[in-house]
Amino acid sequence: MAFTFKELIDFVAEIIQDPSFTDEDIGKHINHGCRRVCSGILLPGKYAVSPPLPDLFTTDSIETAPAAGVVNLPDDYDRDLAMVIDGDENSIPIEKSLRGFLQKNPIVKDGDIHSCLAVGKRFMYRDIPTTAESLFIHYYRKPVDMEGEDDIPDGIPDSLQHNLLVPFAAKEIFKLLEDGISGPAVNTDKWTGLFHEAVYELGVFIGEDGEAYNMEGADCIS
């Protein structure tokens, strides 16, 4: 069963025991945690990030621009361009790295698209059609922020919502509360550890055969 926004806020408020942090303040940290988890968190002790969340998988179309080899991805694009289909229903190969893409395509020229790559929020392609062409793309979108008390986390599995989002918000708030104190940041360390445990659980829960999704070369978020 999914947790509501209000329930998650109340859990965090009970942990931090500091009335100077309002429900609105706590809610911002929870939504931030949801966005971070969906974008991918570096798994403790591994060169891999947590896998994309299946419920956030979506499709959209983009249009190439004549004389330009790069266009914007959809506003809700978050990560992992999974497939690109052209107007003839052919799958266009997606390169794994910008270096590999440029090495294979050192010259920009007109022609049919045979290679592509997502770089940040931009979509690069070679060659360049002389007229605009629509492409159908598959990717993982950004989660929708929670606003109302009864809203639930977008994309995160029900069973892991509490274990991921409550420790994330708690560790972020304790970072502020314990900033500048002498000695170890006991609460920050505690809730950071619990958050990392939950991230590992997420990798096992979603990853194939218990292995985390490999993101070599990707931007990792810890």
N, C-alpha and C positions, 0 to 999 in steps of 0.2 A: 504494500500500500504506500502510495506516494505521500511525502510530507508537504504540508502547506508552507507558504512563505512565513506566515505568522508563527507556526510551530517551530520552524528553524530559528527565527529571531528569538523566540522565548528560550530555546535551548542555549543559545549563545549568551543571552542576557543573564541566565542563571549561572553560567560558568564565570563570566568576567566580574559579576557583582559590582558594577560601577555605573551609577545612574547618570553620569555625565555623557555616556554613550546612549543616545536615543534609539528607538526602533528604526528610525530612518538611517542613522549612522551604521547600525549593525546590518541593516538590509543592503546597504551599498557594498559592504564587505562580502556578504553572501552572494550577491549578483556577480561581483568581481571574481569570486571563487568559481562560480559556475562557468564564466567565460574562460577562465584559465584552464580548468579541467577539460573543457570541450576543445580548446586549442591544442592541448597536449602538454603533459607534465613529465619532466625527466624522471624516469624510474630510478629509485635509489640503487646505486651500485651497478647500473647497467647503462650502456650507451644506446639507449632506446627511449622513446617517449610513449606515454600511454596511448592506446589506439583511438582512432576516431569513433565516435558514438553512432551506432546504426540508425537511431531515430532522427539524426540530423542529416542523413543522406538525402540529397535532393537533386533536381535537374533544372536547367534553365537554358536559354539560348543567348548567344552573343553574336555580334556582327563584326566582321573584319572591316578594315578601312583601307581603301586604295592608297598605295604609296606609303603605307605604314605597316611595320611588322610587329606592332604592339598595340593592344587596346585594354581597357579596364575590364576586370572581372566584375560579376554582379556585386552589388553593395553588401549582400549577406554572405558572400564567400568568406570562409574561414580557413579551411585547410584541405589538403589532399585532393587535387584534381585527379579523378579516377578514370575518366573516359571522355574522349572528344570524338564526336561523329559529324561528318560533313554532310552536305546536301544530298549526296549520292548514297548515304547510309554506310559510308566506309569509316572505319575506326582509324583515327590519326595517331601515330605513335607519340607517346609523351616521354620526353627526356627526363632523366633523374636529376641532372644538375645543370646549372647555367654554363659551367665550363664545357661540359660535354656537348651541350646545345650549340655553343659558339664554335667549338672545334669542328663539328659536323657541318656547320653552316657559316663559314667565314665570310661569304659574300651575300649581300642582300640583292635578290633579283626577283623579277616577276615570274609567276608560275603557280601551279597547284600546291596546296599546303601538304607537306609530307612529314613535318616535324613540329612539335609545339612544347610549351613549357609554361608553368605558372611560376611567376617570380613575385613574391609578396602579393599585392592586389592587382598585378598586371598579367596579361596573357600575351606571350610572345609566340610567333609562328613564322615558319619559312616553308616554301617560298611565299610570295605575296600575290594574291589574286588581283587582277587589274580592275575588277569590279567587286563591290561589297558582297560578301558571302556569309550566310548564317551558319553557325555551328551550334550543335547541341552538346552541352557539357554536363557531366556528372561530378558532384563534389559534395563536401560537407559544409553546411551553413553555420552561421553564428547562432547561438541560442538566444531566445527572446528573454529579456530581463523580466523578472517578477516585479509586479507593482501592487496588485491587490492582495489582501490578506489570504485569500483562498487560492492564489496562483501556486503552481507547483514547478519545480525545476525542469527546464526544457532539456530533454535529451539524456539526462543522467538516469541510469537504472534506479528504480525505486529502492532496491535493497541497499544501495550505496549512497543515497542522497545525504542521510544524516552523517555517516562516517567521513564523507568527503567535505561537505560544505560547512558543518559546524566546526570541526578542527581548523579548517582554513580561516574562517572568520575569527576564531578565537586566537590563533597564532598571530594574525595581522594586528589585532587590537592589543594583544599583550606586547607586541613589538613596540607599540607606542607607549604603553604604560610602563614598560621596563627599560625604555631607552634612557641611557645615562646613569643607570644605577650601578653601584659597585657589586662585584660578584657575578655569578652566573645568572642568566635570564631563565629561571627555572620554568616558569609557565610557558614562555615562548618555546623553549626547547621541548617541553612535554607535548604541546599541541602540534608543533611541527612534526614530531615523531609520529604521532597518531595520524596526521594527515598523510605522511609518506606511506604508512602502512596501508591506508585506504587506497592510495594511488596504485600501489602494487596489487592490491585485490582487484582493482578495476582492470589492470592489464591482464590478469589471469582470467577474470570473468569474461572479458570480451575477446582477448587474443585467441588465435587459433592454437589448439592443442596446449593451452596454458602458456603459450609464448607471447610476449609483448610484440606489438606491431613494430617492425624495424623502421626507424626513421633516420638512417645514416645520412648525414649531410643536412638535416633539417635544423631549423631554429628550435632549440629546446628551452622550455620554460620550467624553472624550478620553484 
